[in-house]
Amino acid sequence: MSESFFGIIEICILGYVLFVTFSYMLQAGSASIVINKYINRKKILEETQLSQSHYLPSVALIAPAYNESVVVTESVRSLLTVHYYNLEIIVVNDGSSDDTLEKLINQFQLKKIERAAHHYIPTKFVRGVYKSNQPAYKNLTVIDKVNGRKADAINVGINYGLADYYAVIDLDCLLEPEAISMLIEPVIRSKEKKVVAVGGVIGAANDSEVTKGKFLNAITPKNFYARMQIVEYIRAFIFGRTSWNSFNGMMLISGALGLFERETLIAVDGFSPEAVGEDMDLVMKMHQYCRENKVPYKIDFVPYPLCWTEVPEDPFILASQRNRWMRGTIQCMLKFRKMFLNPRYGVIGMISYPYWFIAEMLAPILELLGLILIIVLAICGLVNWVFAAVLLSLAYLVALLNSMSALLVYYLSFRRYDSTKDLYNLFKTAAIEPFIYHPKTITWGLKGYWDYFVRKKRGWGIMRRVGFKKLA
């Protein structure tokens, strides 16, 4: 009986691995088609010089800043190079304890002005609003406020901005010059549904070349953890987000860069200050609001690198970040649990939420239980070692195929990391990722569980910058 029971388990596990393999193949195929169509559409977009049109929706670009002294000057310069006619840039200093505000005032010749808020999302106290008399900085506004974390700082920007759409960016990021026009393109292309949010591909800028706030060239970083994150980001954005977007099933727009429609953003009271993962929380609130109010809507995604960020190179900082991501996922899953398998919420309730619950939230727990099961079976002498070796080899090949396919699609479509050496280094990184990096992500996720349920930790953790590589 025991042999029959474990035989059934083996068949189930093998079937699951084959299903995952088939799913990855579908993702790769669909993503390649979608990206190819977008590249062709992008050429038309560039020819029409869309960014210079006076008739496009207005956009307020909000960049919260907390102790960003190392990168603040280059980052704001990058924002000022964005090509979009009707754009205001709002930098919100969230009570920094370093010289972030002083650098902004001195670098961009800012003076304190009187300016009233337009909306009334509750926030921490605003200490002052600054503008420059210099024509080059006429669309730049800096707001200084009492510290209240990222979501509160963004809500201040929403209150003081007056635009059709709000783009939110991390200040450690560098935007492509056409990023805003690319994000707004799905908005003007949609005829039947209101586009309430748009995300885009995020790239890692570590060791890459930057001059005068402009990202020049992607270079594979020397740091081990940074290289691992490049593979991870490319796989997640190129296959994951592109595939979910094809049927309006995205549950997350990266906090590094997102575009949000004003009316819906204010209707859901902006970003939630109590949320650990405020980016996922907002997207879930938008899905919930639109579904419950029967608003024909779309949350869209641009499958193109629009933003470059500095990913953590220190393993302790990276562990803190992934710990927070897991805590944020747990918090969102619990907060919006009524969506689970609820037909009222369509694709989100019936497909996206269950998938995230199993594949994202429960993944560390399931892998830990799997490891414990293998140890117990080995002790009892019930492991079929031939089957185990075949299964592990198949799982590794599936993971490798998924990563390398994503890298190849990324390389052929965007020509980033386009040297032979860069591509070889990324393939090599993908080959060792399952053995070295993936176990660490599982450990960090398990620590996130412990901190959320046992320690009741809700804070952000620490994040230090080293700054971009600058060229003359």
N, C-alpha and C positions, 0 to 999 in steps of 0.2 A: 504493500500500500504506500509506503514511504517513497519507494522508487517511482511509482506512478504519479504521486503528488509532485515530486520534484521534477519529473519529466514534463508535467503541465507547466510548471514555473519556467522551465527552460524554453518551452515553446512560446510562452507569453513574452518573455524577455527578447527572444529572437524576433518575434513579430513586431515588437515595439521598435527595435533597432532598424528593422527593414522599413517600418512606417516613417521613422525619422529620416532615413536615407531618402525615401521617395519625396518627403516634404521638402527637404533641402534642395532636391533636384527641381521641384516645382518653383521654389523660391528663386533659385538661380535663373531659371528660364524666364519667369515672369518679370524679374527685376531687369534682366538684360533687355527685354522688349520695351519695358516702360522707360528705361534710361535712354535707349536708342531713340525713342520717339521724342523724349524731352530734349536731347541734344539737337535734333533737327528743328524743334520748336524754338530752342534758344537762339539758333542762328537767325531765324526770322525776327525774334525779339530784339537782337542786337542791331539788325538792319533798320528796324523801325525807330531806333533811338527812343525807346519807351521812357527811359528815365528822365528825359528832358521835357516830357509832355506836361502842360499846365493843367490838364484835365484829370489827372490821376488822383486817387484818394490821398488826402493828407496823412502824413505819418509822423508820430512823435517817437523818437528812438530813446528809450530810457536805459541808462546804465547805472545801476547801484554800485557804490564804491565804499568799501570798508578796509582801511589800512592797505591801500593799493599803491603806495608811494613808489614802489619799484617799477610798476608798469603803467601808471596813470597817464604820463605825458605821451608816450608812444601810442597808447590805446585811444586817447581822445584825438590825437592827430589822425589816427586811422579812421575814426568816425567822421572826421571833417573831410576826408577824401571820398566819402560815399557819394555816388552820382544819383541824385534824386531831387527833382525840382522843389516839391512841397514837403520839406523835411525840417523838423526841429530836433535838436539833440539836447536831451536833458540828463545831466549827470547829477546823481543824488549822493552826496557825501553822508553816509550813515553813521555820523558821530565818530569818525576815525580818530584814533589816539596817536597816529603818526602825523606826518606833514603832508598828507594827501591834499587837503584843502588849500594849504599854503602854496603848494606846487601848482595847483590849478589857477589860483589867483595871479601868481607871478608869471606863469608861462603864457596865459591867455589874456592878461591885462583886464581882469574882472573888477567890476564895481558893484557894490550892493544897491539893489533897487527895490521898489515897492511893487508887488505883484500878488493878486488875489487868486485863490484856488477856484477852479471851475466846477469841481465835483466834490463829494463829501464822504468819501470812504474814510472811516476813522483811522487815524495814524498818530504816531508820536509827534511831539512839538517840532515845528519848523523854525529854525533860528534865523534864516536869511536866504534871499534869492539874489543871484549874481548874474550880471551880463557884461559883455565887453563892447566898447565903442569901436573896436577895430572891424572894418568891413569883412575881413577874412573869417571872423568868428561871430558874425551876426546871428547865425542860427544856433548858437551854443548858449544854453542856460545851465547854471550850476546851482543846486539847492543844497543847503546845509541843514541837517536835522539831528535831533537826538537819536542815539542808537536804538534800533528796534528790529534788527535783522533784515535780511534781504527782501522778504515779502513786503514788509512795512515800507522800506525805501522805494520799492516799485510802486506801491499804492500812492505815495507822495507824488511821484512823477505822473501817475494817472490823474491825480487831483489837479495838478498845475498845468497839465497839457490840454490842448484843445485840438484834437485831430480825429480823423475817421478811424484810423488804426494806430495801435501802439506796438512798436517793436521793442522787445526786451532783450538786452545783451549783457553778458558778464564782461566786466571791464578788463579782464585779462585776455580778451579775445581781439582778434583783428578781422575786420570785415573785408570781403571782396568789394571793389568799388560799385559793382552792379547788384549787390546783395539785396537791397530793398526793392528794386524794380523786379528782381526775380521772385521775391516773396509776394509781391503784389500781383504778379501775373496770373496766378490761379484765381485771385479775387475778381479780376476784370474778365476772365475767361468763363467763369461760372455764370450761367444764365438763370437756372431754375432754383438753385440752392444758395443760401447765404453762407459764404465762407467765413467762419468765425475764428479760425486759427490756421496758421501755416508754419511748418517747421522746415528745416533744411539740413544738409549734411554738415557735420562738424569735423574738422581735421585737427591733428596735433601739430603745433608749430615749434616744438622743442628742437633747438639746434638749426632751425630753418632761418633763411635770410630775410631781414626786415630793414627797411630804410624809410625814414620820415613817416612812420606809421603805416607803411604799405608792405604787405606780404609779397615777397619776390619769388622765392623758390623753396619747394618742399625738399627737405633733406632727412634721410633716416637718422634719427638721433643715436648717439653712442650709448646712452643709458638703457640698460636692460628693461626696466619697467616702462619706460616711455615707448620703446619698440613694441612691447607686448600690447600696450594700450592702442597703438596705431592699428594693429591687426584686429583687435577687439572692436574698435570704433568703426572701421571699414566694414566689417562683417555685420555689425548691428544696423548701421545706417543703410548700406547698399542693399542688403537682402531683407533684414527685418522690417525697417520702417517703410521701405518701398512696397513690400508685399502687403503689410497691414493697410497702407493707404489706399490700395487698389479697391478695397470694399468698405472704406470709411470706418476702419476698425482700430485706428491708432488711439492708444491710451496715454501716450507720453510725447510731449514736444520738449526737446532738450532745453534746460534752463540757460544754456549758453547763448541761444538765439531762437526767438519765436516772434511771430506776428499775431496780434489779437484784435478783433473787431471791438470798437468802443462800446456800442450799445450792449452787447452780450457781456463784455468784461465788467461793466458797471452793474449790470443786472445781477451778476453773481458775487458782487461786492469785492471784485478784484482778487488779488492773491491772498491766501489765508496765512496770517502771521504765525499761527500755531502749528502749521504744517511743517514737517521735517523735509518732505519732498514737495515743495510748493509748486514745482512745474507740473508734476503728474496730478497733483490735487486740483489745479486749475483746469486742466483738460478734462478731468472727470466731472468737475462741476459744470463745465460747458456742455458736455454730453448730457448730463442729467437735466439741466435747465431746458435745453432744446427739445429733448425727448418728452419731458413732462408738459411743456407748453406747445408741443406739436409744431415746432419751427423747422421748416425744411432747411437743413444745414449740412455743411461739409467741413471736416477738419482735414486740411490738405498737407502735402509734403512735396518739397522740391528736391529731386534726387541729384543734387549738384553741390560741390563744396562751396559754401557761402561764408564760412566763418572758421577761423583758426585759433585754437586755444592752447594754452600752456598746460599740459597734463602733469600730474605729480610724478616726480622722479624719486623722491624719498619714500621707501616702503612704508614707513610709519604714517606719513601724510596720506599715501594711497589707501592704506588700511582704514584710516579714519574716514576717508571719502566713501569707500565701499560700505563701511559700517553704516554711514548715514543713508546711503542709497537703499540698503536693505531695510533700515528702520522706516524710511519714507514709504517704501513699498508696502510694508506691513500696515502702517498707519492708514494708507489709502485703501487697501483691500478691506480693512475693518470698517472704515468710515462709509464706504460705498457698497457694503455687503448686500444691500437690498437689490442690487443690480444682478447678482449672481443667478444665472439661469432664469432671468426674468424677461419674458418676451416683450414686455413694455419698452425695454431699452434696446431692442433690436440686436444688431451684430455685437454691440458692446456687451450686452447682458448674456447673450447666448454663446458667443465665441471668444471675444477678446478677454473678458473678465475671467472665465474659467481657464483659459490658456495662461494668463499672467499668474493666476492663483497657483497653478500646478508648476509651470515651467520657470517662473521667476521667484515667487514668494516661497514655495515649498521646496525648490531645487536643493538648497543646502541640506535640509532635513532628509529628503529622499536619498540623497547621495550618502549621507551619514548612515542611514538605516541600511542601505545597500552594502556598505562596507562592513557594518556589524554582522549582517546576515552571512556574508562570505566568510568572515572569521569563525562564526558559529558553525557553519557547515563544514569548514575545513577541520575544525576541532573534532567534529562528529564523523569525519571521514566520508562525507556525502557530496563532496565537490567532484564534478566531472571535469577534470583538468583540461582535457582536450576541447570540450565545449567552451570552457571558460577562456582558453587561449584564443579560440576562434572568435568568440564574442568580443573580447577586448580588442583584438586586431581589427575586427569590423568596425567597432565603435571609434577606434582611433582613425581609421581610414575615412570614415564618414566625417569626423570633425576636421580632418586635414583637407578633404575635398571641399567642404563648405568654406573654410577659410581661404584656401588658394583660389577657389572660384571667385569669391568676393574680391580678392586682391587683383585678379586678372581682369574682371569687369571694371574695376576702379581704374586700373592702369590703362586699359584700352579706351575707356570713355573719357577720362579727364586728363591723362598724361601728367599726373602728379607722381612724385617719386619715379621719374621716368628714366633714370639711368639704370643700366644693367646691374650695377652694384647695389643700388637701392632695392630693386626688385628681388635680387638674390637674397639680400639681408632680410627682407620681409617674409619671403618663402621659408627661409631657415628659421625665422622666429615662429612662424605658424607651425612648423614641424615639431618644435619643442614645447610649444604652449601647453598642450594637454598634460605634459608630465611635470612642469614646473609652475606655471602661472595659474592654471585652472585650480589645482588644489589650494592655492593661496586664496583665490576668490571664494571658494567654498568655506574656508576657515574664517575669512572676514565676514561672510554672510552669517555664519553660526554665531559669531561674536555680536553681530547686529541683533540677532534674536535675543541673546542673553541681555544685552544692554536695553532693549525695548521692554521685554516682559519682566525681567528680574530687577534691573537697576533703574527702570522707568526713565531712561535717558531720552531727552527730546531735543537736546541742543545740536548745533551744527558740527562741532569739532573744529580742528585747526586746519588752516590751509595757507601755506607760504609760497611766495613767488620768487623765482630767480631772475625773471626778466627775459626779454627777447634778445636774440643775437642781432646786433645793430651793424649796419654797413654805412659807410660814409656816403 
